[in-house]
């Protein structure tokens, strides 16, 4: 799941109307992350393959992009958003609390949550925060987490 999936491609600097910014083309992988801890993914891992390359500033070698489904992170990250994610090595040793992550669970689900410290038992649990006020926050046992990717940026189509 999401390891060793393509590589970012170095591109020349892109000219913008405001300033020169560098970017990398990042593979958009045919896989999703849902917002809810109890939601099922819409795309099965067996269907995982690169769809196309997308330009992102701040992208690094090894970063990939995936689709957000589900609405528990709305309105900040609405369904259909493209997430630029970066694998977190050694997350078992150190979790950067307060950031948004894609968590790959042992049962194969992939969820997107802001992860905070779970004060009653930080060694064994993390606190998963939803941005949608209709979706409850909840603790997640660390032993259910198989892998962690930090959400670096996202692109959303708000229809403006």
C-alpha positions as CSV (number, residue, x, y, z in Angstrom):
1,X,0.0,0.0,0.0
2,X,1.5,3.3,-1.1
3,X,5.1,2.3,-0.7
4,X,7.5,2.7,-3.5
5,X,4.8,4.0,-5.8
6,X,6.4,5.9,-8.6
7,X,8.7,8.8,-8.2
8,X,8.3,12.5,-8.5
9,X,9.6,13.9,-11.7
10,X,11.9,17.0,-11.6
11,X,10.5,19.7,-13.8
12,X,11.9,23.1,-14.8
13,X,10.6,26.0,-12.8
14,X,7.1,27.1,-13.8
15,X,6.5,30.7,-14.6
16,X,3.6,32.2,-12.7
17,X,2.0,35.6,-12.9
18,X,3.2,36.5,-9.3
19,X,6.6,34.8,-9.0
20,X,8.7,31.9,-10.1
21,X,7.8,28.7,-8.2
22,X,9.3,25.3,-8.6
23,X,7.1,22.2,-8.7
24,X,7.3,18.5,-9.1
25,X,5.0,16.2,-11.0
26,X,3.6,13.7,-8.6
27,X,1.7,10.5,-9.5
28,X,-2.0,10.5,-8.7
29,X,-2.6,6.9,-7.5
30,X,-5.9,5.2,-8.0
31,X,-6.6,4.8,-4.3
32,X,-8.6,6.7,-1.8
33,X,-8.7,7.7,1.8
34,X,-12.0,8.1,3.6
35,X,-12.7,10.6,6.3
36,X,-14.5,8.3,8.8
37,X,-13.0,5.7,11.0
38,X,-16.0,3.4,10.4
39,X,-16.3,4.1,6.7
40,X,-15.2,1.7,4.0
41,X,-12.9,2.8,1.1
42,X,-14.5,3.2,-2.3
43,X,-11.3,1.9,-4.1
44,X,-9.8,-1.5,-3.3
45,X,-6.0,-1.7,-2.9
46,X,-5.9,-4.3,-5.7
47,X,-6.9,-1.5,-8.0
48,X,-3.9,0.7,-7.1
49,X,-2.1,2.2,-10.1
50,X,-0.9,5.6,-11.3
51,X,-3.6,7.6,-13.1
52,X,-1.7,10.7,-14.2
53,X,0.9,13.2,-13.0
54,X,-0.1,16.3,-11.1
55,X,2.0,19.4,-10.4
56,X,2.6,20.3,-6.7
57,X,4.8,22.8,-5.1
58,X,6.6,21.6,-2.0
59,X,6.6,18.0,-3.3
60,X,9.5,15.7,-2.7
61,X,10.9,12.6,-4.2
62,X,8.6,9.7,-3.2
63,X,5.5,11.8,-2.5
64,X,2.2,10.6,-4.1
65,X,-1.3,12.0,-4.5
66,X,-4.5,10.2,-3.7
67,X,-8.2,11.0,-3.6
68,X,-10.2,11.9,-0.5
69,X,-13.6,10.3,-0.2
70,X,-16.2,10.6,2.6
71,X,-17.2,13.8,4.4
72,X,-15.8,13.7,7.9
73,X,-13.0,16.1,7.1
74,X,-15.4,18.6,5.4
75,X,-15.7,21.4,5.0
76,X,-11.8,21.8,5.2
77,X,-11.1,18.8,3.0
78,X,-14.2,18.0,0.9
79,X,-14.8,14.6,-0.9
80,X,-13.0,14.6,-4.2
81,X,-10.0,16.6,-2.9
82,X,-6.6,15.5,-4.1
83,X,-4.2,14.9,-1.2
84,X,-0.4,15.2,-1.6
85,X,1.0,12.7,1.0
86,X,4.4,11.8,2.3
87,X,5.3,8.6,4.1
88,X,6.2,9.0,7.7
89,X,9.0,6.6,8.6
90,X,9.3,5.7,12.3
91,X,5.8,7.1,13.2
92,X,5.8,4.5,16.1
93,X,8.6,6.5,17.8
94,X,7.3,10.0,17.1
95,X,3.9,11.3,15.9
96,X,3.8,15.0,15.0
97,X,0.5,15.7,16.8
98,X,-1.8,18.3,15.4
99,X,-1.2,17.4,11.7
100,X,-3.4,15.7,9.2
101,X,-2.5,12.2,8.3
102,X,-3.7,9.3,6.1
103,X,-3.6,6.3,8.4
104,X,-3.4,2.8,6.8
105,X,-5.2,0.5,9.2
106,X,-4.4,-3.2,9.7
107,X,-7.8,-4.2,8.1
108,X,-6.8,-2.4,4.9
109,X,-8.9,0.8,5.3
110,X,-7.2,4.2,4.8
111,X,-8.6,7.1,6.8
112,X,-7.8,10.8,6.9
113,X,-7.7,12.5,10.3
114,X,-6.0,15.2,12.3
115,X,-4.1,13.2,14.9
116,X,-3.7,14.5,18.4
117,X,-2.3,13.1,21.6
118,X,-4.7,10.9,23.5
119,X,-3.9,12.0,27.0
120,X,-5.5,9.1,29.0
121,X,-3.1,6.6,27.2
122,X,-0.7,8.2,24.7
123,X,1.5,5.1,24.5
124,X,-1.3,2.9,23.1
125,X,-3.8,5.3,21.4
126,X,-4.0,8.4,19.2
127,X,-7.0,10.9,19.2
128,X,-8.5,11.1,15.7
129,X,-10.2,14.5,15.0
130,X,-12.9,15.0,12.3
131,X,-13.5,18.5,11.0
132,X,-17.2,17.8,10.2
133,X,-19.1,18.8,13.4
134,X,-21.6,15.9,12.7
135,X,-18.8,13.3,12.9
136,X,-17.5,12.3,16.4
137,X,-13.8,12.4,17.2
138,X,-12.5,9.1,18.7
139,X,-9.5,7.3,20.0
140,X,-7.7,4.8,17.8
141,X,-5.5,2.1,19.1
142,X,-1.9,2.5,17.7
143,X,-1.7,-1.3,17.1
144,X,-4.4,-1.0,14.5
145,X,-2.2,1.4,12.4
146,X,-0.1,-0.3,9.7
147,X,1.3,2.9,8.1
148,X,1.2,6.7,8.2
149,X,1.4,9.4,5.5
150,X,1.4,13.1,6.3
151,X,-0.9,15.2,4.2
152,X,1.4,18.0,2.9
153,X,-1.2,19.8,0.7
154,X,-4.5,19.2,-0.9
155,X,-6.3,20.6,-3.9
156,X,-10.1,20.9,-3.7
157,X,-12.6,22.0,-6.3
158,X,-15.0,24.3,-4.4
159,X,-16.8,25.2,-7.6
160,X,-15.9,28.9,-7.5
